Amino acid sequence: MGGNRKVSVQYSSLFIALPPAAHPVAARAAAILRRTVAERCGVRADAPVAGSLWIVFALDAGGAAEGYRIADDGPDVIRIAGADERGLLYGVGRFLREATFISGTFTPGAWRGASAPAKPVRGIYFATHFHNFYHVAPLADLERYVEELALWGCNALMVWFDMHHYRGMDDPDAQAMVARLHDLLAAAERVGMAPGLGFLANEAFADSPPAMRAEWTGGHDGYADVALSHYHVELCPNKPGALDQLLRWRREVMAAFQDVNLRYVWLWPYDQGGCTCPACAPWGANGFLTCARAVGDLAREMFPGVQVILSTWLFDAYIRGEWDGLRRHLQAGGHGLDYVLADVHDGAFPADRLAGKASGNIRLLNFPEISMTGMAPWGGYGANPRPAHWQKYWQGARDKVAGGFPYSEGMYEDINKVLHLQWNWDPDLDARQILTEYAAAYFGREVAPDVVQACYRLEEAMGDTKVLLEQGGQRHDIFWFAERLDPSRPWSLRYAGGRAEGVEGTLELLESVDRRLTPAAQKSWRWRVLLLRGRLDCEIARSNGAPSVALDQAFEELAALYGATRAVPCLTPPSSLHLKGLVATIPKRRQCETDPLERDTRC
């Protein structure tokens, strides 16, 4: 519920009053509030002076968990009360989004009332790999981003320590990655997020014992060679000693995070991962569950109170019978699971495959794939807002889930993250409402309607945007060029765009907004990825996909924003210069593909 105060007053100074012995999350909320106001309008919040706006933080034990209330508490005093420390932080987020920032003055918004989240799990999964933004960005930037997501109600962060290219935990590269993930989860804890760590059920280090390795045969419906998605170092849990070895490695990895206080551990069947030997098949309903139960028990031993999540990603894609087998397993009880994570690449939420008493009333989470669809490389053309698509998806998921973890490969899908975080807060919200609040918060209330319209137009223009390398009459998609292109022979480049109709008008709208933004908003990465997306759509249509200086400039700016100088091809904005460099490295990349130690990290 909420109401509006009729009078808004401009202030040139603020003072934040914290409760006695403030919890670290409350202190962090105050620091974020001070920093944001100072950066947006130059108003300080250091000490009270005559005419200051007082912002009083409080805890109200009677409110709904993680909820907040914003109220007037006398002249020039606003009270932000949280049911707990998280709720207080989320109240600060709402307070900041409602405010108006003009150089030298701060005007609090008119919204007053109470709000509390509908779903208990409002997480994000950062795919910390392949030299994407999460893998390479300065930790200070990532910590800032984690804080900004928390202001939208995010209460959990999941990461994955990908083992396959390290020679054990003593490998210096493995230690460096552990340190980075540790720092990222610690930053999440500082803003009240529950840290989580993911595992592929039977993933292994690069020098895993060959005698223990998994087997891959069969498959169906075009997946005859499912081993393509594997690194050929995974272990079969039914071979002698293999499960014990997997558990020793899991214990080593978890021990590296023991001071972070993990609240979630999730177990993953695929992309890599799995085994089709007779003792493990069908993997998702057999060998996978053997691994998951053992790892779940270990997690509960090492982290009392941890919640175990079982993923069903790509169930029945490689091997039939996995959904049916899982239903029987859950119905039998005693599975030791807290949640099942269920979703597909880009379709409707698959709730019908696992629902109600037939599945032991297991709680479901979703895993919306917000990163990849519609453009290759992922994020290579800038922002990918999909409000209409995700609104339709949410209608099928909203009453089935206890929350979820959208799958993120970078910050270019920030809008999609916020859509899902806000739906998990209030399932009745409309995508347009959320987008309007987003645009007003980051770009200004006066331009918000035009930004919202542009986002819907960008979604309409999305198609199968990709990079095509042409050679000898054949066109090679960027995902497979290293396998199919001969770098010793001439080749050419073309960009295949989405729908060309209307892109000129969309760019005109975005450029009109750009002229009305403050200098700080103009330079912000959130605005740049939107504006560059409009420019790229338009330039590809104008040039009919031919390379151009304008395209290269836009791609190179995106690469700088992402820090994507070493990212794999499917994550790097595809400037012509970058693609020429990639083609030159094809012989080395082919050599690397024979050695899992070289993949992704050294090539």
PyMOL commands that set and color helices and strands:
alter all, ss='L'
color gray80, all
select helices_A, chain A and resi 24-41+85-98+133-136+139-150+172-190+210-212+226-229+242-255+258-260+283-285+287-302+322-332+351-353+356-359+387-397+411-425+431-443+448-461+478-484+503-516+519-523+525-543+549-562+569-571+576-584+586-592
alter helices_A, ss='H'
color red, helices_A
select strands_A, chain A and resi 2-4+14-17+53-59+68-72+77-82+100-102+105-107+111-115+121-126+156-160+194-200+264-268+307-311+339-341+363-365+403-404+407-408+466-471+474-477+492-496
alter strands_A, ss='S'
color yellow, strands_A
deselect
rebuild
show_as cartoon
